[in-house]
Structure formats: C-alpha cells, structure tokens
Amino acid sequence: MRLKDKVALITGGSSGIGRETSLLFAQEGASVVVVDLNDDAGAKVVDEITAAGGKAVYAHADVSKAADCENMVKVAEQTYGKLNIMFNNAGISHADDDNAMTTEESVWDLTMAINVKGVFLGCKFGIPALLRAGGGSIINTASFVAILGAATPQLAYTASKGAVLSMTRELAMIHARQNIRVNALCPGPLRTELLMKYLNTEEKKQRRLVHIPMGRFGEAKEIAYGALYLASDEASFVTGTEFMVDGGITAAYVTPE
C-alpha cells in the first residue's frame, strides 16, 4: 500500500478526478477526508470507501470561503490526528466562460474565487497542519491550458489555471526545506462530465481530439494515478513541477497520422 498510515484531504472529492482519487487513495491505505459542496454525492463516495474496507469521512466546504477551508482541515486532524496529503482539486468551468469581450465579470469572479482563491485557502489552512505532521505533499489541480492556450475560448478558466501553476511553484520554493512538496497536476482533456457537457456534439469532440496525439480523451482514474504518485513517498524528490497527464497534447506541434 503506497499511502499506508497517511491522511489525505481531497476537495471536489465527490465527482470526476476527486472521486476517483478518493477511492484510489483509500485503496492504497490512506484515511481520506472527502470534501465537497454536494453532500449526497460526497456521502456516497464515503460509503463506497467504507464498504470496501477503507477509511473515509465527509466534510462540507465551499472552498472559496475561509471558514469552510479552516473547518475541513480541522475535520481531518480531529478525526485522524494529522494531515499528510492536501489535494486542492475542486474547480469549475463555467458554461458562460468565453472571450474577454463576452465573459461577464461575475463569471470571471466566480471562477477565480473557486479555482484560485480555493487553492490559496486550502494551502493557508492545510500547510500549518502538514507542518504539525512533520511535512507532506500538496497537489494542486491545474490544467494543460495553463501551458497552452485553449482552442475554445474559456478565458477565466485558462487564466485561473495559470495562476494555480505559478502559485504552486512559489509555494514549492517557500516550503522546500520544511519537508513539504507542492506540485501542480495538469490533466489534458478528459472524458468527465465537466468537459463533456461542453463537447456535446461529435463535431466538438473531434475538434478537441485532433489535438491529442493519443487520439482519445483521458479518464479521471488516469489522473488519479498521477495524483497517487505525487502523494506517495516515491515522489520524495519531486516539487515545483507541472506534472502533465495529457496524452501528449503539450508535446505536439502536429498530431501524428
């Protein structure tokens, strides 16, 4: 078990990458704090974990609110006595996110509040807990669009993920000698509800697929395995990275025939 005796907190833990990571981390021996706004879905993930013999607890949190983030860390320490892994994964991609001319200020503000401020607040309250535990691993979900411009306009989302990436680098440098590793996990296009609700026609799907050298969308579980590596002691010399799990999209100039 790669996470035996570790305690992991995962935001956005009830669906997509967060759900798959919660299940995988528990399977690998971690005690998991599943954090989400969707209480029913979060409780279901906890039930799945405990039914399989794992350990998990649910904490309700809006990651854009300091009190909620402080409380979710408190739940981890009060329930399991410590925190070793902080996975700041919660994020949104708003349906009305477009270019600079058409994106409403409210859409921009909401995206930044969850995708950027949420990571900041997770670290604000998570880092002291990691220090109390003697160190640990922070994983922040960024995106391949933090490296490349998106083919379809989603300006607030793209800018927010760029901010997550630069925040990750700085945090990694600040805490490098305190036994805290901080890495950004950068998924490529995934077959998750978050993306598929926008790519709702075959034409839209093909427009995105043509850029992916592997010729398919990634699966949330494939990103979870990337998070597992970054969370584990196997990544003990890995910090400040942009860990790409993207089917080769950021390496491609043109896709292979």
Residue pairs with C-beta under 8 A, 6 or more apart in sequence:
1 28
1 29
2 28
2 29
2 228
2 232
2 233
2 234
3 25
3 28
3 29
3 30
3 85
3 228
3 231
3 232
4 28
4 29
4 30
5 29
6 25
6 29
6 30
6 31
6 84
6 85
6 231
7 30
7 31
7 32
7 33
7 76
7 80
7 81
7 82
7 83
7 84
7 85
7 133
8 25
8 30
8 31
8 32
8 33
8 84
8 85
8 86
8 87
8 231
9 32
9 33
9 35
9 59
9 72
9 73
9 76
9 83
9 85
9 86
9 87
9 126
10 18
10 21
10 22
10 25
10 32
10 33
10 34
10 35
10 87
10 89
11 18
11 35
11 36
11 61
11 63
11 72
11 87
11 88
11 89
11 90
11 118
11 122
12 18
12 35
12 36
12 63
12 89
12 90
12 91
12 141
13 19
13 21
13 22
13 32
13 33
13 34
13 35
13 36
13 42
13 45
13 89
14 34
14 36
14 38
14 41
14 42
14 44
14 45
15 36
15 38
15 41
15 192
15 193
16 190
16 192
16 193
16 194
16 220
17 89
17 141
17 187
17 190
17 192
17 220
17 223
17 224
17 227
18 34
18 36
18 87
18 89
18 90
19 41
19 45
19 220
20 220
20 221
20 223
20 224
21 87
21 89
21 223
21 224
21 227
21 228
22 32
22 34
22 45
22 49
22 56
23 45
23 48
23 49
23 52
23 224
24 221
24 224
24 225
24 227
24 228
25 32
25 85
25 227
25 228
25 231
26 32
26 49
26 52
26 54
26 55
26 56
27 52
27 54
28 228
28 232
30 55
30 84
30 85
30 231
31 55
31 56
31 57
31 79
31 80
32 49
32 54
32 55
32 56
32 57
33 56
33 57
33 58
33 59
33 72
33 75
33 76
33 79
33 80
34 42
34 45
34 46
34 49
34 56
34 57
34 58
34 59
35 42
35 58
35 59
35 60
35 61
35 63
35 72
35 90
36 42
36 58
36 60
36 61
36 90
37 60
37 61
37 62
39 58
39 60
42 58
42 60
43 58
45 56
45 58
46 56
46 57
46 58
49 55
49 56
50 56
55 80
57 75
57 79
57 80
59 71
59 72
59 75
59 76
60 68
61 68
61 69
61 71
61 72
62 68
63 69
63 88
63 90
63 114
63 117
63 118
63 119
63 121
63 122
64 113
64 114
64 117
64 118
64 121
65 121
66 121
66 124
66 125
69 118
69 121
69 122
69 124
69 125
69 126
70 125
72 125
73 83
73 125
73 126
73 129
76 82
76 83
76 129
77 83
77 129
77 132
82 129
82 132
82 133
83 126
83 129
83 130
83 132
83 133
83 136
84 130
84 133
84 136
84 137
85 136
85 137
85 138
85 139
85 231
86 122
86 123
86 126
86 127
86 129
86 130
86 136
86 137
86 138
86 139
87 138
87 139
87 141
87 227
87 231
88 118
88 119
88 122
88 123
88 126
88 138
88 139
88 140
88 141
89 139
89 141
89 227
90 114
90 118
91 114
91 115
91 118
91 141
91 160
92 110
92 111
92 114
92 115
92 157
93 111
93 154
93 157
93 194
93 195
93 198
94 107
94 110
94 111
94 156
94 157
95 197
95 198
96 103
96 104
96 107
97 103
97 107
97 111
97 153
97 154
97 155
97 156
97 157
98 153
98 154
98 155
99 153
99 155
100 155
103 155
103 156
107 156
108 155
108 156
111 156
111 157
111 160
112 156
112 159
112 160
112 163
115 157
115 160
115 161
115 163
115 164
116 160
116 163
116 164
116 167
119 140
119 164
119 167
120 167
123 138
123 140
123 167
123 171
123 182
126 138
127 138
127 171
127 175
127 180
130 136
130 138
130 180
131 178
131 180
134 179
135 178
135 179
135 180
136 179
136 180
136 181
137 180
137 181
137 182
137 183
137 230
137 231
137 232
137 235
138 168
138 171
138 180
138 181
138 182
138 183
139 183
139 184
139 185
139 227
139 230
139 231
140 164
140 167
140 168
140 182
140 183
140 184
140 185
141 164
141 184
141 185
141 187
142 161
142 162
142 164
142 165
142 168
142 184
142 185
142 186
142 242
143 157
143 158
143 161
143 186
143 187
144 186
144 187
144 188
144 189
144 244
144 246
144 249
144 250
145 154
145 157
145 158
145 161
145 162
146 158
146 161
146 162
146 164
146 165
146 184
146 186
146 242
147 165
147 186
147 242
147 244
147 250
148 249
148 250
149 158
150 157
150 158
151 207
151 208
151 211
152 198
152 207
152 208
164 184
165 184
165 186
165 242
168 182
168 183
168 184
168 240
168 242
169 184
169 240
171 182
172 181
172 182
172 183
172 239
172 240
173 240
175 182
176 239
176 240
181 230
181 235
181 236
181 238
181 239
182 239
182 240
183 230
183 235
183 238
183 239
183 240
183 241
183 243
184 241
184 242
184 243
185 223
185 226
185 227
185 230
185 243
185 245
186 242
186 243
186 244
186 245
186 246
186 250
187 218
187 223
187 226
187 245
187 246
188 212
188 218
188 244
188 245
188 246
188 247
188 249
188 250
189 195
189 208
189 209
189 212
189 217
189 218
189 246
189 247
189 249
190 217
190 218
190 219
190 220
190 223
191 217
191 218
191 219
191 220
192 220
195 217
198 204
199 205
199 208
205 217
208 217
209 215
209 216
209 217
210 255
211 249
211 252
211 255
212 246
212 247
212 248
212 249
212 252
212 255
213 247
213 248
213 249
213 251
213 252
213 255
213 256
214 247
214 248
215 255
216 247
217 247
218 245
218 246
218 247
222 245
223 245
226 243
226 245
229 235
229 243
230 238
230 243
244 250
